[in-house]
Amino acid sequence: MPLDLSKESSILRFQSYLKCKTVHPDPSSGYADATLLFKEYAESLSLSFESHEFFPGHPTLILSWPGSDPSLPSIVLSGHMDVVPVEIEKWVVSEPWAASIIDGRIYGRGTQDMKSVSIQYLEAIARLKQSSPSFIPLRTIHVLLVPDEEVGGQRGMKALLASERIRSLNPALVLDEGLASPSEKYSVFYGERKIWWVKVTATGSAGHGSRFIDGTAVCKLAKVLDKMLEYREEQKAELDVQCKCGKQLGDFTSINCTMLHAGVSDPAKAQYNVIPTEAIAGFDIRIPATVDLSSFKDRLDQWCSIDEGVSWEPLPFCRDGLLQNPVSDISDDSKWWAIFNKGLEAAGAALHEPSIFPAASDARWVRLMINCPCFGFSPMRRTPILLHDVCIFWIEYLMIMVTGDDDNGDDLR
């Protein structure tokens, strides 16, 4: 039965997806609900439907619209189904899974990150099919819904890209997650920052807590912390200045100390009068693709060489390709960048300068594992960035992006 394309029905479908509790650490039941929802979606739109479980309970869904020349490489519209946990006490609604509508806003975990975008894909296809029943795209279009992006993509996008199925999909271009834009322009991303989780370990002299002991582990570690935080402030200050010139967070290196430890780990057993011989700090460092990694390694070496007994190492998680994030070509000679821009220009949709995504998404695996052009694009403007925050979504923007009717009269399709 064809979809009801009224505004009310489109919103109900979005709400149904938000109600699928695809939340970590145990999203499996929510994935099962989402699978049923998208299977029905596919049937209503006469799209083929596949579900692949590369890992039990973690389905990868593929909804396909065959092109008139299926031998051509395809277009893939990708979105992840999973969402991060909630801190319910910080929400203005009592149930983040109810998809409540209050004053024209939908409240629910995953509204921006990134369930709204996946619904936009399918609602736009529905309207195109209804408005032009005889239209068939030249290339096959696949709508991809993957699990586990929020925890690294190992059981989702990365598993798909390592499978035989990706070869038959044969993607020419992938659109994946971007960010909302608070301004009149849309944001687009052509690469991601390198993720570097680093552990710094300092060893030093022991002694009684009442004495001035030279060369303690904590004092050595504090010097490295000072250097790290000094560099952090430099980058932040530069961002504050350069953002007026179009630069964004992804163009700068961020450093945050996320773990500190010295002495006995159990506070109840701590010896406050014993100077520990080892101190450890953990850092989340995000490095733009444009920064030379070897020069940053030299910087770390220099900071840790101030004193003997100080060393650093990346966590094993970050040795798995995350320091080799390639970027997609956005030069004047790039075919797919030109096509992407042509479509936006025809729709009257202005872009910010293309940028490096400040966090991490499944797009990194697409660029790294199959060397396919991939742009991060979540078509939301005049919308605050609320990823992993108390999530709300303006109903009007869902409808703008699937109908093309902007309140300014712009055709955004």
N, C-alpha and C positions, 0 to 999 in steps of 0.2 A: 504494500500500500504506500503511495507517494507521501512524502513528508508534508505536514501542514507547515507552511513557511510564514505564518503570522508571527509577529513580534513576540506574542505571548508564548507560543509553542517553542520558538527558538530559545527563549529564556528558560523555559521548563527543561529543555534538553541540557542546557548548560548547568542548571541546578542539579539535574540527575547525575551528571558527571561529578560535580563537586561533592555529592553525597556518597560517592564511592570512596570508602575509607582506605585509600592507598597510602597509608602513613607508616613510616618507619618507627620502630624496628621490625614490625610484622605486617607488611602490606598485602599479604597473599589473598585474604578474603576480599579486600578492596579491588585487587586485580581481577578476581573472578567476577565481581559485579561489573567492572568496567568492560570486561570481555563480552558479557551478555549485552551490555548497552551498545557497544560498537558493532557487534554482529547484527543487531536490529537496525542500526544506522546504515550499515552497508547494504542490507537487503532493501531498505526503503529507497536507497539511492542507486540501486542496481550496480553496486560495486562488488567486486570479488572480495572475499574475506579469508584471511589466514591467521592462525594462531600457532606460534612456535614456542615451545618451552625448552630453551637451551639449558635451563635449570628448573627443576620442578617448582611449580607455584609462582613462577616469574615469567609470564607470557610476553612475547613480542607480537604485536598485532600489525597486520598489513592490510590496508584497504586500497584496492587498485581500480583505476579507471583506464582501461586499455586504450592506447592511442591508435590512430589510423595507420601508423607505421611502427609497430611494436619492436621492430629491429633496432630502432634508434635508442640511444641511451635515454634513460627516464629522468623525470623530475621527482624528487622526494621531498615531501613536506613532513618534517619530523617534530615530534613532541614527546616528552616523557610523562608517564602517568603518576609517578610517585611524588610524595610531598614530605616535607620535614615535620617533625613533631611540633606540638603546640604547647605554649605555657598558658593554660586556660585562664589563669588569674589576670592576665594582661589583655584579655579580649573584652570587647564591649558587648558581645553576645555570649550567651551561656553555652552554645553548642556550635563549634566551628564546622561541624559536618551537616548542619541543617540547611545551609545555603540561604539563610534568611534575607529577605529584602526589606530594607529600612530606608525610607526617603530616597528611593531610586538607586540604592546601592546594594549589591549582593555581598554578604559577609560569608567568607568560607576559606579554609586553608586550601591553597593551590589556585586561587582565582587568577593571579598573575603568573605564578611559577608552577606549571605553565598551561593550566587546563583551558583557559580562555582562548589561547592561540590554536589549540587543536580543534576546538569547537568552531572557531572562525574558518579554519580550513574546510571543514565539512559543510558548514552552512553556506559558504561561498560556492562550493561545488553544487550544492542543491539548487541555489538560485540560478547558477549558470545553466544547469540542465533544464530547469523549468522555463527560463526565458528564451533559450535556444535549443529546443528538443533535438534538432538535427545536428547540433555541433558535436564534433568528436575531436579531441586534442590530437595534434600530430604525434606527440610523444606520450607514452604511458605516464600517468601521474599516480604515485603511491603516497598515501597518507600513512605514516609510520608512527606507532605508539609503543614506546619502549618502557621497560621497568628500570628502577634502580639507578637513575641518573644521579640522584642526590647522594648516593654512597659510592660513586666512582664508575658506574656503568659496566662493571665486570660481568654481571648477569643479564645485561641488557644490550646497549649499543655495541659494546666491545665484543660480546659474544656473537652478535649478528654479523659484524664486520669480519669476524674470523671464520664464519660459516660459508658453506657453498651457496646458500640462498642469496647472499649479497651479489654474487657474480651474475645470477639471473636477473636480479633487479637492475644491474648495470646503470647506476646513477651517473648522470652528467652534472647535476647540480643538486645540492641539498640545502634547504632552508631549515634552520634550527633556532634555538632559543636566543632571544636578545633581551632588551630591557625596555620598560616603559620610558617615555620622555615627558618631563614636566612642562616642556615648552611647546611651541607650535610645530616644531620639526620632529621627524622620526629619527631614531637611532639605529645604526647598523654596524655590525662588527665583522671584521675579516680575519681575526686571529684572537688568541688568548694569551694571557700572561703565563709564564712558566711557574709551576707550583714547586716551591722548595721548602719542605719542612726539615729544619736543621736542628740537630742537638749539639749543644756546646757543653763540653765537660772540662772542669778545672779541678786539678788535684793540688794539694798544698799541705802546709805544716799543721800538725795537731797541737793541742795544748789546752790549758785551763781557760775557761771563759772570763776569768778575772784579769788576764794579762794581755799586753800588747804583743801579739805574736806576728812576726813578719811572714809574708808570703802565704797567707791562708787561702784556701780554695775559694771562699766567698769573696774575698777582696779581689782576687784575680778575675773571677767571673763578673764582678761588678764593673770592672774596666771594660770588658767586652760589651756588657749591657749598655754602658754609657755611649760607646761608639755606635752601637746598633740604633739606640734611641736618637742620637744626634743626627745620624743619617736619615732616620725616619722623619724627623722634624724638617730637615732640608727638603726632602721630597714632598712633604705636605705643603710647605710654604711655596714651593715651585708650582705645585698643582693649583693652589689658591690663586696664583698670578696668571698661570697659563690657561686656566679654564675659560678666561675671558677671550682667549684667542682660539677657542675650539678644542683645546686639549681636554682629555677626560681622564678619569682615574686609571683606566687601563694603560695609559701612556707613561705611568710612573711606577716606581718600585715601592711597594708597601712592606713594612716589617712590623710584626706584632709579637711580643713575648707572650706565649700561651701556656708555658709550664715553667715552674721554678721548684727546685728540690735541693735540700741539703740536710744532713743529719738523719735521724731516725724517721722513717716514713709515718709511723703511728704517733700522732700528737700525744696520746696518753702515755707513751713510753719515751718521750723526748728527754734528752739530757741537755738542759739549758746551759749547763756549765762546762760542756765539752765542745771544743771547736772541731767541726767536721773536717775530714780530710778530702772530701769530694763534694762538689756542687755542680748541679746540672741545670741548664735552661733550655727550653724548647722554643723555636721561633717559626711562625708562619710567614714565609717570604714569598711574595708574588712579583715576578720579574717580567717586564714587557718583552715581547718577541724581538723588539728592536734593540735590546740591550745585549751587549756581548757577554756571554756567560763566563768566559775565561777571565775577563777583567773583574767581574764580580767575585769570582772565586779568589782572585788575588787580593781583593779587598778583605774578604773574610780571613784569609791567611794572615794578612797584616794585622788585623784586629786581634787575632788569637796568638800572635807572636810577641805581644807586649811582655808577657811573662812566660816562663817555662811551665810545662805541665798543663797547658791549655790546648785543647783540640776541638775540632768540629767534624761532623759527618752528616750527610743527608739521611733521612729515614728511608728504609727499604721501599716504602710506598712511592717515594719520589724517584726511584731509579727505574721505574717502569714506563719510560717514554715521556714523562711529564716535563722533562727538561729539553725536549726536542719538539716543541710545538711549532709546526710550520704554519705559515699564513697563506690565505687565499689571495690570488692575484687580483689586484684592483687597479692595474695599470690601464692606460688608454687602449692597449692592445688586447685586453682580456675580454674574450667573447661573452662570458656569462655575467661579468660585472657590467658590461655595456647593455646587455639585455635586461638585467635587473633594473638598472637606472632608467632605461627607456620606458619600462612599464610604470615606474614611479612618476616620471615626468609626465607621462600621458594622463596619469591620475591626478596631477597637480599636487603630489605629495612631496614636500621639501624634506631633505635629509640634513642632519648634522654631518660634519666631516666623519667619514668612516674611521672607526677606532678599534682598539684592542679591548676585548671583553675583560672586565676587571676581575672576574671570578673564573670558575671552570664550568664547562658544560660538555655534553656529548659531542659537540662540534670538534673538539680536539681529537677525538678518536677517528672521526671521518677524515680529517686532514692528514692525520699521521698514518693511519692504517691502509687507506685506499687512495690517498692523494687526490681527493675529489674536491672541487670548489665547494665551499660551504660558508654561507653567510648567516650570522645571527641576527634575526629580525623578528621582533614581537611588535606588531603594528598597533601600538598604543601611544597616543600623544596627549598632551594636556592632562597627564596622569602621574601622580607621585610614584616613585619607585618603592614598592612595598614587598619585595621578595623576602621571604622568611620572616616577615613582620606580621602584624595583625592585618590580615588580608581582606581588602574590599575591592569591588570592581564596579565601575560606573556602567549601568545598563546601557546608557546611550552609546558608549563606545563599542560595546559588543555589536550593536545593531549598525553603527556607522560602518564598521569594517566588513560586514557581510552584505549590507544593502548598498553601500556607496553613498548614502544620504547624510552628508555632514550638515551641521547646523549653520555652517557658513556657505552652504550651497556647493561645496566641492564634491566632485565625483572621485572617490578614493579607491575605486576598484582597480 
